[in-house]
Amino acid sequence: MISLLSSPITRLGLAIVSCIVFVHVWILPSSQQSRREPQFQLVVSHYNENLPKVKEWVAAVREMPFVQELGSTVTVYTKNKHANLDQIKETLDAAEVIRLPNVGREQGTYMHHINKTYDHLYPYTMFSQAAITGLNDTGNSSRPFKDWLDDSLRYKFTNETKFFNLQHGGKPLFCHCGHCPTGYFPLLPQLQALFDNQVCDPTEKQSISWLGQFIVAKEKVVARPRWIYEYIGRLVDAPEDHWIHKEQEPSGLKQSLKESMPDNPLFGHTVERIWPTLFNCSNEPEMQGCMGSWSPMPRHEKKTRKTGESSI
């Protein structure tokens, strides 16, 4: 027995077995852990924004503590037919870059993404225009970018978050059945009736989103049936001869944007405001659970000087 163990062939065999055991016990688990699937997807709607500036805020979001804990991936949709997809992918360290037809604004992009990934959404998805609030594409900050990021993400995005308006640090903006301080959006109450199978209650405030930057949990997205996203996606991406382009939006909005066209549909501004209702986070009883325990319920309203929307 001793002579057998001392033979070169036996010692070589034992060394090989030891290496195999070491790899399986120590190396493979750590490498598998490092390849853990990300839990946070950042979806960027791009057209011709300054890529170095987009890279700056994308990197900053991915470095936020909770986002790092979750692990993140980036998907970029561009509606610029001349954009270099490889350059966007490399600059933004994106997992994929997808070109879409130039219709529907960023709201059409978001609907496209939800419809495409409905069955395999990430636990958290952040949707954003490439020109993010607080850091525009010229590089001049409307407010210090770090302050905006810290206020919006560092302390308020947690595992309790279900829906979160990034541009206001989670603070809700309110309308009453389509009546908003910036005008009347006639399709807001109609969409709410579609979602909830009941007419809009004019005595209740409905929280709205604005500027197209928010985080949503998977459970809130899939709580609505897929056909709703498909239906709204068809409306927001509708061709020029579709009736949706004849719908009247607030006169001020229509005056500034001129006629509704597929590449800039007025209905897109309605969809921009409907996300909290779509995710069942628009009324005060639900808002607390959607935004997490950090968010105090509003006790009074005030007008913001810049937008005129109701805030807290």
Secondary structure, 3 states (H helix, E strand, C coil): CHHHHCCHHHHHHHHHHHHHHHHHHHHHHHHHHHCCCCCEEEEEEECCCCHHHHHHHHHHHHCCHHHHHHCEEEEEEECCCCCCHHHHHHHHCCCEEEECCCCCHHHHHHHHHHHHHHHHCCCEEEEEECCCCCCCCCCCCCCCHHHHHHHHHHCCCCCCCCEEEHHHCCCCEEEECCEECCEECCHHHHHHHHHHCCCCCCCCCEEECCCCCEEEEHHHHHCCCHHHHHHHHHHHCCCCCCHHHHCCCCHHHHHHHCCCECCECCHHHHHHHHHHHHCCCCCHHHHHHHHCCCCCCCCCCEECCCCCCEEC
